[in-house]
Amino acid sequence: MDTELLAPLDLAFWHLESPAHPMHLGALAVFGPAPDAAGSSPAPDADALLALLGGRAAAVPRLRMRVRDVLLPVGGAAWFVDQDFDVRRHVRRVRLTGAEGREANGGFMAGATRLAGELMERPLERGLPPWQMYLIDGARGGPFAVLVKLHHALADGMRAVAIGSGIFDEIATAGRAPGRRARPVPPRSWLPGPIGLRRIEDLGRAFGVGASMVRASRLDPRGTPALTARSSGTRRLATADLDLDALHRIRRAAGGTVNDVLLAVVAGALRRWMRERGEPLPGQDPRALVPVSRRRPGGPATSGNLLSGYLLPLPVRDPDPWRRLGTVRAAMDRNKAAGPLRGAGAVAVLADQLPSLAHRFGAPLAGGAARMLFDVLVTSVPLPRSALSLGGCPLRAVYPMAPLARGQALAVALATYGGRVRVGLVADGEALPDLERLARCADEEVAQLLALLSSGPAPDPNAPGGHRGGRP
């Protein structure tokens, strides 16, 4: 794979970036020390782990490629193999010292989270393959973490997971061998695709998405001040861990999907957080952009982004937790019935139909328009169900991180691993200095839904007089 043209959506992400709005995805993977035969946990050798990370990353062909402009198509760019590739520019070690380096009282996790937020502020160097990994370790014999940063032009969430499969180990279970490395993806052709009925259909779909966006745009959005604050260029990270069994109990009682429950939990957490801050509830419910992958099992292999999305009003003004869940479920049912290729949330579908030159010169305008469409990003990242490790050290948790678009101060990313839903909250550091409080509110929202469930059967959220729950 010597060259590969950036697809229109990849090119859009490349040009949407600015110093205050780096467009990279992230994940904070937390590992425990490897137990030995006696059951104790010897200290992981940081130098050996660093060498292991570097060696495996260097063996992934996609991570050796960087972006360069091309003459044709006009305004386009392509991936080229970096002939001067040096993995030491990308894989680094950072050590936590003092109380932050110790596992006691959550010191290591707090320190790793703080450091990850600071590292997520920094844009990736555009003259190099656009990715970085940081080995974060603390006290000898304690846990360690790996922070992964991948530019959104390099991969969407599912492709990022595939790249990660080339870095981490799959722990073998009884009768099953460890998973193999992901196969390299063939390069995208430089030749134009066939023009015909499919192209006409795509253009018609793009026109419909554009019209939906115009109708859905809010020229005077009345959101909560923290979510619409001017960008400071700083980043803060907070995490939450939600019990997957508890979420399934709520889903079985209320219907819908676990994702519906999680979206309702986000809405309830935002409501709690606003009230704790003493802020008035917004004049209209904030909108979430919920990305949807267009990849299908067994479908054609592509290396770029294949995304669409739904717009979802988060019912933060409704005081009833069960009714909030019913509102979210009904809205998502309508979105799914319409499909992911139409509606104002399918902005990525529209971007896929624009020429390269439009992305190069129209990115600043498009980035500013995001604020008129949505207030917060809420995305789910599918992880392998198998247990993972690095150098024999078991993976304890993975917290995904999404980039912030212009005009947004908060992004919520969710990933299920080890019987827990791991929540990664990325925020503008000045707009949301109390991000940890919002993470705690997510735990409290799940606890309240469980408490209401244990007090009796869940009422029909759409039935008159079905209110129950008070004012969180």
Steps between C-alpha positions, in 0.01 A plus 500: 500500500704800372230763449132534578273791419314649795126445467287818517398444862860430605604819322228690684635388837852592390399856408260550792795499740628818659742562791205540738308206352729203437313227316645188658325211670641361821483210741645456846570130558575406862693180574575307815836333566536145372459230770776243521467127570486565874209740456694814589534797266858581398571849380469542122824607335423843352784483247381159378141623472614807308697283260203266459265789419747648254570172325135412454400848388780506244369171360157652417534631140238770548696658785796562268304731270477878496287750307626708207321726253454374145448677166195294406229515604537875554505567873549133582752319715629147529669264742864431419738263676730708720847403379653657813264326741642469852267345756687676781338826387160348574536271802612666822505440872363734769544417866266606780676579824396556860143427608381488137732211424352277771189288459384565859186716523476522121816707470624335181165518321454865596850583380468307175166668428639847567804435283292350218288815490809716466649279228171506307532879470803475274436463126689226320791611285368512145835430333514156662265200502216648711499285813668472839512259792605580855596240760391645835644322802534574869625314803691180437267200518190710440269546202593680181307651211539558128355813344435461126440799272391443137401775260138468389618510138696181574212301643148509637419321824469152350819535296678629811399180680632295207832684518507438875464129434844519343642643823338313789473127566182299517518278807449136398201329654432129525509340154560826317824644378587870536362727228711581197613839382263698280564455127622810315234680300554538124563858386223708351529535124620825345262444209151649513218258575222420254252775433142386465180438683680440832673835474171673423343326800787614722468859383126493558553367850758771570256767383239363740748503791596858418137610496442326835801679647366838392161424659662372822751784541449734793613855433453588866574187706389540862723250670661486841791750516765236582418295189508804271802680651775637278784253456811543712701230325542311829378146567383320810419129531274325750389138514208298634437126528142377465389146584389324181272257689318795656451659159359174364253482793377849414478411131296187567254700709467799269557342158723633227875447495789548741606791281161664562558460874849652473370799304232554766770473770698772322189720490430441870863561593500832314183602681646413842824677419324819387287510815799437727677790331201721571444562130150542360393222268539601133213645305515202267638153547861465382554293190738206484668381184507119521746359241400181321751272329424405140732199516333162477640157586628336183476828309778642285817593691571873505759684703330839523202625694159344431264699718156651517305623799173584671394823670335440836349758738612407853195554726681678784198718584279201588530420875380140463780243437266239347336752272844620390582143407172463310565824311848388399378157394220646283738748334758232426229272360403781259863552403553130433179475298620783275846341473850642545531641148252782528412773745704790637719266706639338187748785448774248417294372206488853362876544554565183299344660190694829503808552281846529656526872435178563694648326806823695479338844491165426661622326816503814722143585398385140548669481839321813619166363380524201736384717789174571320425127469602339829630578849673180608641189335402162648670204333534128572818311407467120461786309665589131469316280747814301573736594780807696389849546639836659425815305569306265727348789700118480496295790368276633776313778324489704178366855503436633145533869419341697216614834352316826558352675197502876476228645720483194729648470848410137581528161331387171656644167385386157622659155475405167658778285643523255788133522599512879533415790274802729510415866447758749375400865536711753308431867562641845453701545818384855569136451405456186715755505784261283706489215248552242777165608645329418170662154504363442852153611385499215243551247783223665702259490206545125460456455875172693496362299209585179688340633818180585314505158338533322834204693641261347246451427131609769259202712388422563137692824439251609235186436706317802648584539865792258465731737685714362777833605639517854640746771400865385482 
